[in-house]
């Protein structure tokens, strides 16, 4: 009996050290050596300041910016509270929110149908991408706010449109942060003078 007890204690200690300490340290070390940018969250730095991450969505509200998908994470784009709303398709709260967003979007662009990712949240609530249809819906607003042509904005959108991974996985998508940063570089938003 004592022998079995000591063996079980020894196995617990050995597996804890191997799998709880050594393995995570080795994997973390390899990730830092081989893929440091990805291992550290793919942070985007502008003028020496971290302004976001390529893999975590954030909100944009100005008329000169492409807006991200709605977020159900906490109070909106809260990475510490990631998760979907868990509201089903017949939930009245979800239906009311979607109807409100659709009505607002259609008021701004009545001739075009509203893309689904413009009114629904992703599973994590932190999706950094929008669909090409969502970007196309927003083209005229962004062009008008930046005092440039729709074609100029479309060229930047096309440049940032990523295809399916390996040609078959997922859907075409656009990283909103990268798109907005590129627009700021090429066509800065000019604020009206007071």
C-alpha positions in Angstrom: 0.0 0.0 0.0 2.8 2.5 0.9 4.6 1.6 -2.3 1.6 2.4 -4.4 1.0 5.7 -2.6 4.6 6.8 -3.2 4.4 5.8 -6.8 1.2 7.8 -7.3 2.8 10.9 -5.5 5.9 10.6 -7.6 3.9 10.3 -10.8 1.9 13.4 -9.9 5.0 15.4 -9.2 6.8 14.2 -12.4 3.8 14.8 -14.7 3.1 18.2 -13.0 6.7 19.3 -13.6 6.9 17.9 -17.2 3.4 18.9 -18.4 2.8 21.9 -16.2 6.2 23.6 -16.3 8.7 22.2 -18.8 6.3 21.7 -21.7 4.7 25.2 -21.5 8.1 26.8 -21.2 9.5 25.0 -24.2 6.4 25.8 -26.4 6.4 29.4 -25.3 10.2 29.7 -25.9 9.9 28.1 -29.4 7.0 30.4 -30.3 8.9 33.5 -29.1 12.0 32.4 -31.2 10.2 31.3 -34.3 7.1 33.5 -34.5 7.6 36.5 -32.0 5.1 38.8 -33.7 2.3 36.2 -33.7 3.2 34.9 -30.2 2.8 38.4 -28.8 -0.7 39.1 -30.3 0.2 40.7 -33.6 0.2 44.1 -32.1 0.0 47.2 -34.4 2.3 50.0 -33.4 2.0 53.6 -34.7 4.3 56.4 -33.6 5.7 54.2 -30.9 2.3 53.4 -29.4 0.3 50.2 -29.6 -3.0 51.1 -31.3 -4.5 47.6 -31.7 -4.1 44.1 -32.8 -4.5 42.5 -36.2 -6.4 39.6 -34.6 -8.7 41.3 -32.2 -11.5 43.6 -33.5 -12.1 47.1 -32.2 -14.7 49.7 -32.7 -14.5 52.5 -35.3 -17.3 55.1 -35.3 -16.2 58.1 -37.4 -17.8 58.5 -40.8 -14.4 58.4 -42.5 -13.6 54.9 -41.2 -14.9 51.5 -42.1 -16.9 50.1 -39.1 -16.2 46.7 -37.6 -18.8 44.0 -37.0 -20.9 44.6 -33.9 -19.5 43.1 -30.7 -21.2 41.1 -28.0 -18.0 41.0 -25.9 -18.7 42.8 -22.6 -19.3 46.5 -23.3 -18.1 46.1 -26.9 -14.7 44.7 -28.1 -13.7 43.8 -24.5 -11.1 41.1 -25.0 -11.3 40.1 -21.3 -15.0 39.3 -21.8 -14.9 37.5 -25.2 -18.0 35.6 -26.2 -21.1 35.7 -28.3 -24.5 36.9 -27.0 -25.9 33.3 -27.0 -29.2 34.8 -28.2 -31.1 32.5 -30.5 -32.6 33.5 -33.8 -36.1 33.8 -32.3 -34.9 35.9 -29.3 -36.8 39.2 -29.3 -33.9 41.1 -27.9 -31.7 40.0 -30.8 -34.5 40.6 -33.3 -35.0 44.2 -32.0 -31.3 45.0 -32.1 -30.9 43.6 -35.7 -34.0 45.5 -36.9 -32.7 48.8 -35.3 -29.2 48.4 -37.0 -30.8 47.4 -40.3 -33.1 50.4 -40.3 -30.2 52.7 -39.4 -28.0 51.3 -42.2 -30.8 51.4 -44.8 -31.5 55.0 -43.9 -27.9 55.8 -44.9 -27.9 53.6 -48.0 -31.5 52.8 -49.0 -30.8 51.2 -52.4 -28.5 48.5 -51.1 -29.3 45.4 -49.1 -27.6 45.3 -45.7 -24.9 42.6 -45.4 -25.4 40.1 -42.6 -22.1 40.7 -40.9 -23.0 44.4 -40.5 -25.8 43.5 -38.1 -24.7 40.3 -36.4 -21.9 39.6 -34.0 -19.3 36.9 -34.4 -19.0 34.0 -32.0 -16.1 35.6 -30.1 -17.5 39.2 -30.4 -14.0 40.2 -31.4 -13.8 39.5 -35.1 -11.3 41.9 -36.8 -12.6 41.3 -40.3 -15.6 42.3 -42.4 -16.8 40.8 -45.6 -16.2 42.5 -49.0 -20.0 43.1 -49.1 -19.9 45.0 -45.8 -17.0 47.1 -47.1 -18.8 47.8 -50.3 -21.9 49.0 -48.3 -19.7 51.5 -46.5 -17.7 52.8 -49.5 -19.7 55.9 -50.3 -19.8 57.1 -46.7 -16.1 56.7 -46.3 -15.3 58.4 -49.6 -17.6 61.3 -48.8 -16.1 61.8 -45.4 -12.5 61.7 -46.8 -13.4 63.9 -49.8 -12.2 61.3 -52.3 -13.8 59.2 -55.0 -15.5 55.9 -54.4 -13.0 54.3 -56.8 -10.0 55.5 -54.7 -11.5 53.9 -51.6 -12.4 50.7 -53.6 -8.8 50.4 -54.6 -7.6 50.4 -51.0 -10.4 47.9 -50.1 -9.3 45.6 -52.9 -5.7 45.8 -51.8 -6.7 44.6 -48.3 -9.2 41.9 -49.4 -7.8 38.5 -48.3 -9.0 35.4 -50.2 -9.9 32.1 -48.8 -7.1 30.4 -46.9 -5.4 27.8 -49.1 -8.0 28.7 -51.7 -10.8 26.7 -50.0 -11.1 27.6 -46.3 -13.2 30.4 -45.0 -14.5 33.4 -46.9 -12.9 36.5 -48.4 -12.4 39.0 -45.7 -10.9 42.5 -44.9 -9.0 43.4 -41.7 -10.7 46.6 -40.6 -7.8 48.0 -38.6 -5.3 47.5 -41.4 -7.7 49.0 -43.9 -8.4 52.1 -41.8 -4.7 52.6 -41.1 -3.9 52.5 -44.8 -6.7 54.9 -45.6 -5.3 57.3 -43.0 -1.8 57.0 -44.6 -3.1 57.6 -48.1 -6.1 59.9 -47.5 -6.0 61.5 -44.1 -9.3 62.6 -42.6 -9.4 66.4 -42.5 -11.4 67.7 -39.6 -13.6 70.8 -40.2 -12.1 74.1 -38.9 -14.0 75.7 -36.0 
